[in-house]
């Protein structure tokens, strides 16, 4: 019988890696991509938490060190952006999963596209600067960063044992700005469970799910992925943002698609396509939801009557406001006001 030495004992190597990666360190490499507004909030034996705040809103992130050179970040963003320009980071792979909300991905000056709930994106940061913003000021998701140069020899042996090939993933990810994988059961299975796992087993569970994801990406045929996401030019994006800011800034008013298109010198068809692509809903549907969110906020504050709130958000008919609010929140505005 051959004697198994420390050098070729995968259990010993795995144990060393898990023990080393369970120690919280102060140098979180992934945090650098969130910009200068990041402030450490709390640190414990499981993870470190950071708070972000700028003129566009606030956000919170929780960072877990999983394996050498790998980190996983939970993102809870209620802001338009956290970092206007992230510099290139040679040797980095970034994987993002959008749980809810919307994330705008921009690479250089070329074009923009948008991640929706359930989407997964993967890119390298080797040569490109990019920004990530949140058009609806609402985004929850997970970011995984992999710094290839920090992957230890021992870790590479474990990855090889599990048939995980980071080189293959990196090479394919570097072929274009990024790959986006549309929502599917496999992606949903991996990431949804990261939000329901019990806290005391979370560090170990995160490592297991990360390895599962990397194995799936290793076997993925990137060349056959249908990159059917829609790009928008900078001028289309800027025009659509102006339309958005105008309609939410004039919430009492009612404009037709044709009136908005004429005001902002864009065709009605292009305007509808760009708005839905950026904000995830047609103009009228988006504005209806936005009005009701403002109403909900005003009801919680309790300073205005139901009728005054209806007028404040552009409903001239109180009955229509009541019906719309009940459809969104399951109770009338009066009932909601009594229960807050």
Secondary structure by P-SEA (a helix, b strand, c coil): cccccccccaaaaaaaaaaaacccccccccccccccccccccccccbbbbbbbcccccbbbbbbbccccbbbbbbbbccccccccccccccbbbbbbbccbbbbbbccccbbbbbcccbbbbbbcccccbbbbbcccbbbbbbbbbccccccaaaaaaaaaacccaaaaaaaaacccbbbbcccaaaaaaccccccccccaaaaaaaaaaaaaaaaaaacccccccccbbbbcaaaaaaaaaaaaaaaaaccccccaaaaaaaacccaaaaaaaaaaaccccaaaaaaaaaaaaaaaaaaaccccaaaaaaaaccccaaaaaaaaaaaccccaaaaaaac
